[in-house]
Amino acid sequence: MMQAAFFTNRARLIVLSLAMGLGLAGCGSGDAAKGGKGPGGGTPEVGYIVAQPGAVPVIANLSGRTSAYQTAEVRPQISGIIRRRMFTEGSYVRAGQTLYEVDPSLYRAAGDEARANLMSAQANAEAARIKAERFKPLAEMQAVSAQEYTDALAQSRQAQAAIAQSRAQLATAQINLRFTRVPAPISGRIGRSLFTQGALVTTNQAEPLAVIQKLDPIFVDIQQSSADLLVLRKALAQGDAAPTTANVQLKLEDGSDYGYSGTVEFTEVTVDPATGTVTLRARFPNPQNLLLPGMFVRTVFAQAISTTAFLVPQRGLARDPRGNATVLLVDPGNKVIQRKVTAERTQGADWVVTAGLSAGDKVIVEGTVRAKLGSEVKPVPAGSPQRIAAPKSGKSPAGPAR
């Protein structure tokens, strides 16, 4: 009898437990039916920002190549045999420094000859002058004919002209003698010598003796599409963008950042018909000669300041399956709507939206998971503390979510 009573009581407990479980499940399904509600079963809260146009830099990320600030070819101005090379290949040379010496023997002799011719012309001029002076009183006394005096005076003047010619020839010979020492036209880094000691050089030869390049500062020639440049200029003309001083940053071939910033010097006025690009030239300091002519680099700089762009936090923008950028907005009736926007680049933690938004739009950036299209939400400014309703009386607060 006792054993039968025990099993009867146990069966009653099992039935009671099942009933309580079904009741709790019914309550849970009732809460689940109220989908889309916030804490405590109310309208879900979403955080928004008010879209306002601001000053956003128009960033250009373009490729370029380095080129020397100055380049000079060392060429002979006379013909002769190279006697000495007076520099170290690859070293730094200064303007006016002697680089080569051409055999000066012939040019020294030519100078001596011109000097002797000058002395002879001076002697002839002196004799002609004295003769003309002697004929002058005799012509007045009619002791000699007037024609003879005129001839003597002309010979004296011709002798003076011969002196001037001899002086010019002497100056030319001295210049040619000075050209036997070939100087550096500019200061910079000199390359290899293309001619050696004992080689014959001429004034009209095709190849230079050597090439000097000034590398500090250094130029970077940047290629930009003419179409992009046209869009930028239209924006500047319409007032949608404001001009700015372009400080350029460099990324080297290995991906590292160059430690110095540069400035854009000018923009070419012609478009390359082969590539459809315009060349912009920037100047960079190069004290360690880290940049060498011909290197490929990437440039990043602000070409203008856009006054009509919007900054939207990255968490507030999504992409549809086609890759179109979309944002969720709160309409005047606190309903969630979706809008396509144009966002092609980022700035820090924000997307730069150039089309699709208007000033005053409320862009949802917090609670986007709870914001369903067409549903009603409770918009609060982004960053506001979340408000959780207190539990109703008689119910214990829920434990931590698992």
Secondary structure, DSSP 8 states (H G I E B T S, - for coil): -HHHHHHHHHHHHHHHHHHHHHHHHHHHHHHHHTTT--GGGS--EEEEEE---EEEEEEEEEEEEEEEEEEEEE--SS-EEEEEE-S-TT-EE-TT-EEEEE--HHHHHHHHHHHHHHHHHHHHHHHHHHHHHHHHHHHHTTSS-HHHHHHHHHHHHHHHHHHHHHHHHHHHHHHHHHTTEEE-SS-EEE---SS-TT-EE-TT-SS-SEEEEEEEEEEEEEEEEHHHHHHHHHHHHHTSEEE---EEEEE-TTS-B-SS-EEEEEE-SS-BTTTTEEEEEEEE--TT--S-TT-EEEEEEEEEEEEEEEEEEGGGEEE-TT--EEEEEE-TTSBEEEEEEEEEEEETTEEEEEES--TT-EEEEE-TTT--TT-B-EEEETT---------TTS-------
